[in-house]
Amino acid sequence: MTINRRTLLQGTAGIAAGMALTGPLGAKRAFAQATMPQFQPEEGASLRLLRWVPFVTGEEEAFNANTRAFTEATGVEVRIDQESWEDVRPKAAVAANVGSGPDMVMSWFDDPFQYPDKLVDVTDLGNALGEAYGGWYEGLKGYATTEDGKFIAIPLCAIGNAICYRDSHMKAAGFDEFPQDTDGFLKLCQAMKDKGTPAGFPHGKAVGDGNNYAHWLLWSHGGKTVDENGEVAINSPETKAAIEYAKALYATFIPGTESWLDINNNRAFLAGQISLTANGVSLYYAARKDPAMAEIAEDIRTTNLPVGPVGKSVELHQTSTINVFQHTQYPEAAKAYIAFMFQPERFNAWLEGASAYCCQPLKQFEDNPVWSSNPVHKAYANASASLRPNGFAGPLGPSSAGVMADYVLVDMFAEAVTGQRSTEDAIANAERRIARYYR
């Protein structure tokens, strides 16, 4: 389909895509998109986007193809810069506070709340996209909106986190089925270590895997950083139980996990050093694309993280939003670009290219065939619907964003499991650090 610049500028960024759809559903989508506000790029506009380094080649290819299509339709060039997952946060913070650099950033978790006054108000776009495409998942919407409903960012995706394991190694350790509770999970990890096929989870400052693991440890045992009123609540019997459990698990890991970043557990798994970790579906596809790893790929299974004493599934999941900085000279072009990327054929192509790595933020896209195309994808299918925001049990905002950016939970568990601090001292240190943000 060809979209010319005149079509895009006279209408909305989504009308042309909706008109391409047929049947009752297509008509409904076209009508919804036709009500979206107009975002006309400024004369001579160009954009620069800072994004995280992709772990799935197909995701990057689809995203870049959609970007090229936007440029062809509008004449607006979009430069995409990539940074490692750990470097996006500080680079974005510098750009926000200095007032120069990229026009947009694909940020992590509640990072927008670190500098909300430095971001363009995109409420018109956020509301329009929600109305057009079935509504936002509440967890993801919370990462992009203030308490009064103002959008300071646009939710992009949840990157699902799930247990990835070698099925044959699990069975060799004496387990026919993967344990669904934390007690059984610990026994499995102990048995796998005894068989020389151990587990490994990051205790280092890994933006995704480290935070996902630390929050699951805490939440699965009923702990929380703050209560509903934003009062510090980390010093509790539940937190202590979570740390003692983490120590027992850590004893089954290979050495060095306290320094792991997001890439390290992938490398260890694919090198055969570990047989169980938590990761995005990218781990499976990294094995699939390498003929030398065909045996590993065939043996990989995925499942959701075990349920702990709290009695229900509680998972963080990586989340990403698109923010537009106020220092941009081209805010309307940025809004037009984002709206274009959410056109159904564009966004569905991106989801399919990501091969279940990225979970949609809008409910209309949950029927994308990618979720039923491979049994390995099942554990990632509900990430957007099931995620618990990192500020639990308090509201998201500058305080929760600061605690996350400072790796307070990650450090607490790392200090305790490595013996750097006692359980009590690690909790007390985390309590002091959290209190600094929730003053």
URRALIN-V976660 format. One record per backbone hydrogen bond with DSSP energy under -1.0 kcal/mol. NH is the residue of the N-H (numbers start at 1). CO is the residue of the C=O. E is the energy in kcal/mol with one decimal. If there is no record, write none. Layout:
# URRALIN-V976660
NH/CO/E ; NH/CO/E
This chain:
# URRALIN-V976660
8/4/-1.8 ; 9/5/-2.5 ; 10/6/-2.2 ; 11/7/-1.6 ; 18/14/-1.9 ; 19/15/-2.3 ; 21/18/-1.5 ; 27/23/-2.7 ; 28/24/-2.1 ; 29/25/-2.4 ; 30/26/-2.5 ; 31/27/-2.3 ; 32/28/-2.3 ; 33/29/-2.8 ; 34/30/-1.9 ; 35/32/-1.0 ; 36/33/-1.8 ; 45/42/-1.9 ; 47/77/-3.0 ; 49/79/-3.3 ; 50/104/-2.3 ; 51/81/-2.8 ; 53/83/-2.0 ; 60/56/-1.7 ; 61/57/-2.5 ; 62/58/-2.3 ; 63/59/-2.5 ; 64/60/-2.7 ; 65/61/-2.1 ; 66/62/-2.3 ; 67/63/-1.9 ; 68/64/-2.5 ; 69/65/-2.0 ; 70/66/-1.8 ; 71/67/-2.1 ; 72/68/-2.5 ; 73/69/-1.9 ; 74/70/-2.0 ; 75/71/-2.9 ; 79/47/-3.1 ; 81/49/-3.2 ; 83/51/-2.0 ; 88/84/-1.3 ; 91/87/-2.0 ; 92/88/-2.7 ; 93/89/-2.3 ; 94/90/-2.2 ; 95/91/-2.1 ; 96/92/-2.5 ; 97/93/-2.2 ; 98/94/-2.8 ; 99/95/-2.0 ; 103/48/-1.7 ; 104/48/-2.0 ; 105/323/-1.8 ; 106/50/-2.8 ; 107/105/-1.0 ; 107/321/-1.9 ; 109/319/-2.0 ; 111/108/-2.5 ; 113/110/-1.7 ; 114/111/-2.6 ; 115/112/-1.1 ; 118/115/-1.9 ; 119/116/-1.4 ; 120/324/-3.4 ; 122/151/-2.2 ; 126/122/-3.0 ; 127/123/-2.8 ; 128/124/-1.7 ; 129/125/-2.7 ; 130/126/-2.0 ; 131/127/-2.4 ; 132/128/-2.2 ; 133/129/-2.1 ; 135/130/-1.8 ; 137/361/-2.2 ; 141/137/-2.6 ; 142/138/-2.2 ; 144/141/-1.7 ; 145/141/-1.0 ; 146/150/-2.4 ; 149/146/-2.1 ; 152/144/-2.7 ; 153/144/-1.1 ; 154/322/-2.2 ; 156/320/-2.6 ; 157/320/-1.8 ; 158/359/-1.8 ; 159/318/-3.1 ; 162/279/-2.0 ; 163/303/-2.6 ; 164/277/-3.0 ; 165/301/-2.3 ; 166/275/-2.2 ; 167/299/-2.9 ; 170/166/-2.1 ; 171/167/-2.2 ; 172/168/-2.0 ; 173/169/-1.1 ; 174/171/-1.6 ; 175/170/-1.6 ; 182/307/-1.8 ; 185/181/-2.1 ; 186/182/-2.2 ; 187/183/-1.8 ; 188/184/-2.2 ; 189/185/-2.4 ; 190/186/-2.3 ; 191/187/-2.3 ; 192/188/-2.7 ; 193/189/-2.0 ; 194/190/-1.9 ; 195/191/-1.2 ; 196/193/-1.8 ; 197/192/-2.7 ; 200/276/-1.8 ; 203/257/-2.9 ; 206/204/-2.5 ; 211/206/-1.4 ; 212/208/-2.9 ; 213/209/-2.1 ; 214/210/-2.3 ; 215/211/-2.6 ; 216/212/-1.9 ; 217/213/-2.5 ; 218/214/-2.1 ; 219/215/-3.0 ; 220/216/-2.6 ; 222/219/-2.0 ; 223/218/-2.4 ; 227/231/-2.4 ; 230/227/-2.1 ; 233/225/-3.1 ; 236/234/-1.5 ; 240/236/-2.0 ; 241/237/-2.3 ; 242/238/-2.1 ; 243/239/-2.3 ; 244/240/-2.4 ; 245/241/-2.1 ; 246/242/-2.3 ; 247/243/-2.4 ; 248/244/-1.6 ; 249/245/-2.2 ; 250/246/-2.9 ; 251/247/-1.6 ; 252/249/-2.1 ; 253/250/-1.4 ; 259/256/-1.8 ; 260/257/-1.1 ; 264/261/-1.1 ; 267/263/-2.1 ; 268/264/-2.5 ; 269/265/-2.2 ; 270/266/-2.6 ; 271/267/-1.6 ; 272/269/-1.5 ; 273/268/-2.4 ; 274/268/-1.2 ; 275/198/-3.2 ; 277/164/-2.2 ; 279/162/-2.7 ; 283/280/-1.6 ; 285/281/-1.7 ; 286/282/-2.2 ; 287/283/-1.4 ; 288/284/-2.1 ; 289/285/-1.9 ; 293/290/-2.4 ; 294/291/-1.4 ; 297/293/-2.8 ; 298/294/-2.2 ; 299/295/-1.1 ; 301/165/-2.3 ; 303/163/-1.7 ; 307/180/-2.8 ; 310/220/-2.4 ; 311/308/-2.2 ; 318/159/-1.6 ; 320/157/-2.5 ; 321/107/-1.2 ; 322/154/-2.7 ; 323/105/-2.6 ; 325/103/-2.6 ; 326/118/-3.1 ; 328/325/-1.6 ; 334/330/-1.9 ; 335/331/-2.2 ; 336/332/-2.5 ; 337/333/-2.4 ; 338/334/-2.3 ; 339/335/-2.7 ; 340/336/-2.3 ; 341/337/-2.1 ; 343/340/-1.6 ; 347/343/-3.5 ; 348/344/-2.7 ; 349/345/-1.1 ; 350/346/-1.9 ; 351/347/-2.5 ; 352/348/-2.4 ; 353/349/-2.5 ; 354/350/-2.1 ; 357/354/-1.4 ; 359/158/-3.0 ; 363/135/-2.6 ; 364/133/-2.3 ; 365/362/-1.4 ; 366/363/-1.8 ; 368/365/-1.5 ; 371/368/-1.7 ; 372/369/-1.1 ; 377/374/-1.9 ; 378/375/-1.0 ; 380/377/-2.1 ; 381/378/-1.1 ; 383/380/-1.4 ; 386/382/-2.4 ; 387/383/-1.6 ; 388/315/-2.4 ; 392/389/-1.7 ; 394/391/-1.8 ; 401/397/-2.5 ; 402/398/-2.0 ; 403/399/-2.2 ; 404/400/-2.2 ; 405/401/-2.7 ; 406/402/-1.7 ; 407/404/-1.7 ; 408/403/-1.8 ; 411/407/-2.7 ; 412/408/-2.1 ; 413/409/-2.1 ; 414/410/-2.1 ; 415/411/-3.1 ; 416/412/-1.7 ; 417/413/-2.9 ; 418/414/-1.8 ; 420/415/-1.1 ; 421/415/-2.0 ; 426/422/-2.8 ; 427/423/-2.1 ; 428/424/-2.4 ; 429/425/-2.4 ; 430/426/-2.1 ; 431/427/-2.7 ; 432/428/-2.1 ; 433/429/-2.1 ; 434/430/-2.9 ; 435/431/-2.2 ; 436/432/-1.2 ; 437/434/-1.0 ; 438/434/-1.6
